Amino acid sequence: MEKATVQSIDRALSIIEALAGEKDGLGVTEIATRVGLHKSTVHRLLSALGERNYVEQRSGGAYRLGMKLVELSSLYLNQVELKTEAQPYLRKLLQLTKQPVHLAMLDGLEIIYIDKIESIHSIRMYSQIGRRSPALCTATGKVLLSGLPDAELCEKIRSTRLPTYTSRSITDPDQLISEIRMVRQRGWSRDDQEHEPGIRCIAAPIYDYRGHIIAAVSTSGLKQVLTPARDEEIATLVMDAAHSISLRMGYRA
């Protein structure tokens, strides 16, 4: 990263920090004095921050922190709270299934694993905390995508080249859309070796107080262990865990 870019970032962060404790905001001159920069530089940085909603200008001309920072803080705090509240139920699910369990969130057309619990005898899998996986061919991803409005879901799938990770990956958009619509009806999703050969997965949605899907819980295992004959049994356990976590996040049916 170029030195000038780093300097601009540092100056922008100084402005944000200067505004952090000011409920009524600060004018350009006051900000310039506090951060030790020329007014023209401060004005330029405020304009850039304002375009991204990190700061906003009040009617009197003073600047204060914008809603983007509130949004980012809320997302972070929700993730921390979610992990904390989910832990007991993830551990219980691990005990019941004897298979690795995951907690994940959606980011575009990818899922991000924010927690994973496994026993010392667990199978080696692709998933790791912080790692991303494609949403279109994982049980967790299908569950998270099921929370989108139908028009948005169809647009995303039909405008994207469906990835092929195994011979069982779904590559027909209409088939995938139909499957995700089925997920909405039954409350759980399945990945039958679509992302990793020999690995099957069952996932269920976690809801917040608004009734919105904010995350998903899943368990995965070898096809010889999580057989199709056990899908309903495992799905019930996963849905129970997801429902318990949802209640802790304020969800009420």
C-alpha positions in Angstrom: 0.0 0.0 0.0 1.4 3.4 -1.0 2.5 5.8 1.8 0.0 8.5 0.7 -2.9 5.9 0.9 -1.8 4.8 4.4 -1.6 8.5 5.4 -5.1 9.2 4.2 -6.5 6.2 6.0 -4.7 7.3 9.2 -6.1 10.9 8.9 -9.6 9.6 8.2 -9.5 7.4 11.3 -8.3 10.4 13.3 -11.3 12.3 12.2 -13.7 9.5 13.2 -12.0 9.2 16.6 -12.3 13.0 17.1 -16.1 12.8 16.4 -16.6 9.6 18.5 -17.4 11.4 21.7 -19.2 14.4 20.3 -23.0 14.0 20.4 -23.6 17.4 18.8 -20.8 17.0 16.3 -17.9 19.3 15.4 -17.4 21.9 12.7 -14.6 21.6 10.1 -12.4 24.2 11.9 -12.8 22.4 15.2 -11.9 19.0 13.6 -8.9 20.5 11.9 -7.6 21.9 15.2 -8.1 18.6 17.0 -6.4 16.4 14.4 -3.8 18.9 13.4 -4.7 19.1 9.7 -5.5 21.9 7.2 -9.2 22.7 6.8 -9.1 21.8 3.1 -7.7 18.3 3.9 -10.3 17.8 6.6 -13.1 18.9 4.2 -11.9 16.5 1.5 -11.8 13.6 3.9 -15.2 14.4 5.4 -16.6 14.4 1.9 -15.2 10.9 1.2 -16.4 9.6 4.6 -19.8 11.2 4.0 -20.3 9.4 0.7 -19.9 6.1 2.5 -22.1 7.3 5.4 -19.3 7.1 8.0 -20.0 10.7 8.9 -23.0 13.0 8.3 -23.5 16.7 8.3 -26.1 18.2 10.5 -28.3 21.1 9.5 -26.1 23.6 11.4 -23.0 22.5 9.5 -21.4 20.3 12.2 -20.3 16.8 11.4 -21.0 13.7 13.5 -20.6 10.0 13.1 -22.9 8.4 10.5 -25.1 5.4 10.6 -22.6 3.2 8.7 -20.5 3.0 11.9 -23.6 2.1 13.9 -24.4 -0.6 11.4 -20.9 -2.1 11.4 -20.8 -2.0 15.2 -24.2 -3.7 15.4 -23.1 -6.5 13.0 -20.0 -7.1 15.1 -21.8 -7.1 18.4 -24.5 -9.4 17.0 -21.8 -11.8 15.8 -20.1 -11.8 19.2 -23.5 -12.3 21.0 -24.5 -15.0 18.6 -21.4 -17.0 19.2 -21.7 -16.6 22.9 -25.4 -17.6 23.0 -24.9 -20.5 20.5 -22.0 -22.2 22.3 -24.1 -24.4 24.7 -26.4 -25.6 21.9 -23.6 -26.3 19.5 -21.9 -28.4 22.2 -25.1 -30.3 22.9 -25.6 -30.9 19.1 -22.0 -32.3 19.0 -22.8 -34.7 21.8 -25.9 -35.9 20.1 -24.6 -36.3 16.6 -20.9 -37.1 17.4 -20.1 -35.1 14.3 -18.6 -31.6 13.7 -21.0 -28.7 14.1 -20.8 -25.3 12.5 -22.1 -21.8 12.9 -22.1 -19.7 9.8 -23.3 -16.4 8.3 -24.0 -15.2 4.7 -21.8 -12.7 2.9 -23.1 -12.3 -0.7 -22.9 -15.7 -2.3 -20.4 -17.1 0.3 -20.8 -18.4 3.8 -18.4 -17.5 6.6 -17.8 -20.0 9.4 -17.8 -18.0 12.6 -17.6 -21.1 14.9 -16.9 -24.8 14.7 -16.9 -27.4 17.4 -15.5 -30.9 16.8 -14.3 -33.9 18.8 -10.7 -35.1 18.8 -11.9 -38.0 16.6 -13.6 -35.8 14.0 -13.0 -36.3 10.3 -10.7 -33.8 8.6 -12.9 -31.2 6.7 -12.4 -28.1 4.6 -14.3 -25.9 7.1 -12.4 -23.7 9.5 -13.4 -20.7 11.6 -13.1 -17.6 9.4 -12.9 -19.6 6.2 -15.4 -19.0 3.4 -17.3 -21.6 1.3 -19.7 -21.2 -1.6 -23.3 -20.7 -0.6 -24.8 -22.4 -3.7 -23.5 -25.9 -3.0 -23.5 -26.2 0.8 -26.4 -27.0 3.1 -25.6 -24.0 5.3 -25.6 -21.7 2.2 -28.9 -23.0 1.0 -30.5 -22.3 4.4 -29.1 -18.8 4.5 -30.2 -18.1 0.9 -33.7 -19.3 1.7 -34.1 -16.1 3.8 -33.9 -13.9 0.7 -37.0 -12.6 -1.1 -37.8 -15.0 -3.9 -37.2 -12.4 -6.6 -33.7 -11.6 -5.2 -32.9 -15.3 -4.8 -33.8 -16.1 -8.4 -31.8 -13.1 -9.7 -28.7 -14.1 -7.8 -28.8 -17.7 -8.9 -29.7 -17.1 -12.5 -27.0 -14.4 -12.9 -24.3 -16.5 -11.4 -22.3 -19.4 -12.9 -23.1 -22.3 -10.6 -19.9 -23.9 -9.3 -19.0 -27.5 -9.8 -17.0 -29.0 -7.0 -18.1 -32.6 -7.3 -20.1 -34.7 -9.7 -23.1 -34.1 -7.4 -23.0 -30.3 -7.4 -26.3 -28.8 -8.7 -25.5 -26.9 -11.9 -29.1 -26.2 -13.1 -30.4 -22.9 -11.8 -34.1 -23.9 -11.8 -33.3 -27.1 -9.8 -31.3 -25.1 -7.2 -34.1 -22.5 -6.9 -36.7 -25.3 -6.4 -34.5 -26.9 -3.7 -34.1 -23.7 -1.8 -37.8 -23.1 -2.0 -38.3 -26.5 -0.4 -35.8 -25.6 2.3 -38.2 -22.7 3.3 -41.1 -25.2 3.6 -39.4 -28.0 5.6 -37.0 -25.8 7.7 -33.8 -27.6 6.9 -31.3 -28.1 4.1 -29.1 -30.9 2.8 -25.8 -31.0 1.1 -25.3 -34.5 -0.4 -21.6 -34.5 -1.3 -22.1 -31.4 -3.4 -19.1 -29.5 -2.0 -16.8 -32.2 -0.7 -16.8 -35.8 -2.0 -18.0 -38.2 0.6 -19.3 -35.5 3.0 -22.9 -35.0 3.7 -24.3 -32.0 5.7 -27.6 -31.0 7.3 -28.3 -27.3 8.3 -31.1 -25.2 9.8 -31.7 -21.5 10.1 -31.2 -19.2 13.1 -33.7 -16.3 13.3 -33.4 -12.9 15.1 -36.1 -11.0 17.0 -37.5 -9.7 13.6 -37.9 -13.2 12.3 -35.0 -12.7 9.8 -32.5 -15.5 9.1 -29.2 -14.2 10.5 -27.1 -17.4 10.6 -27.3 -21.2 10.3 -26.2 -24.2 12.3 -25.1 -27.4 10.7 -23.5 -30.8 11.3 -21.5 -32.7 8.7 -20.1 -36.2 8.4 -19.0 -39.0 6.2 -21.7 -40.4 3.9 -21.4 -43.7 5.6 -22.3 -42.1 8.9 -24.8 -39.4 7.9 -26.7 -41.6 5.6 -29.9 -40.5 3.7 -31.9 -42.8 6.0 -30.8 -40.6 9.0 -31.7 -37.2 7.3 -34.9 -36.7 9.2 -33.4 -37.7 12.5 -30.4 -35.5 12.1 -32.5 -32.6 10.8 -34.7 -32.7 13.9 -31.6 -32.4 16.1 -30.2 -29.5 14.1 -33.5 -27.7 13.9 -33.9 -28.0 17.7 -30.4 -26.5 18.2 -31.2 -23.7 15.7 -34.5 -23.0 17.4 -33.0 -22.8 20.8 -30.3 -20.3 19.6 -33.0 -18.3 17.8 -34.9 -17.9 21.1 -31.7 -16.7 22.7 -31.5 -14.1 19.9 -35.0 -12.8 20.7 -37.0 -14.8 18.2 -40.6 -15.5 18.9 -42.7 -17.5 16.5 
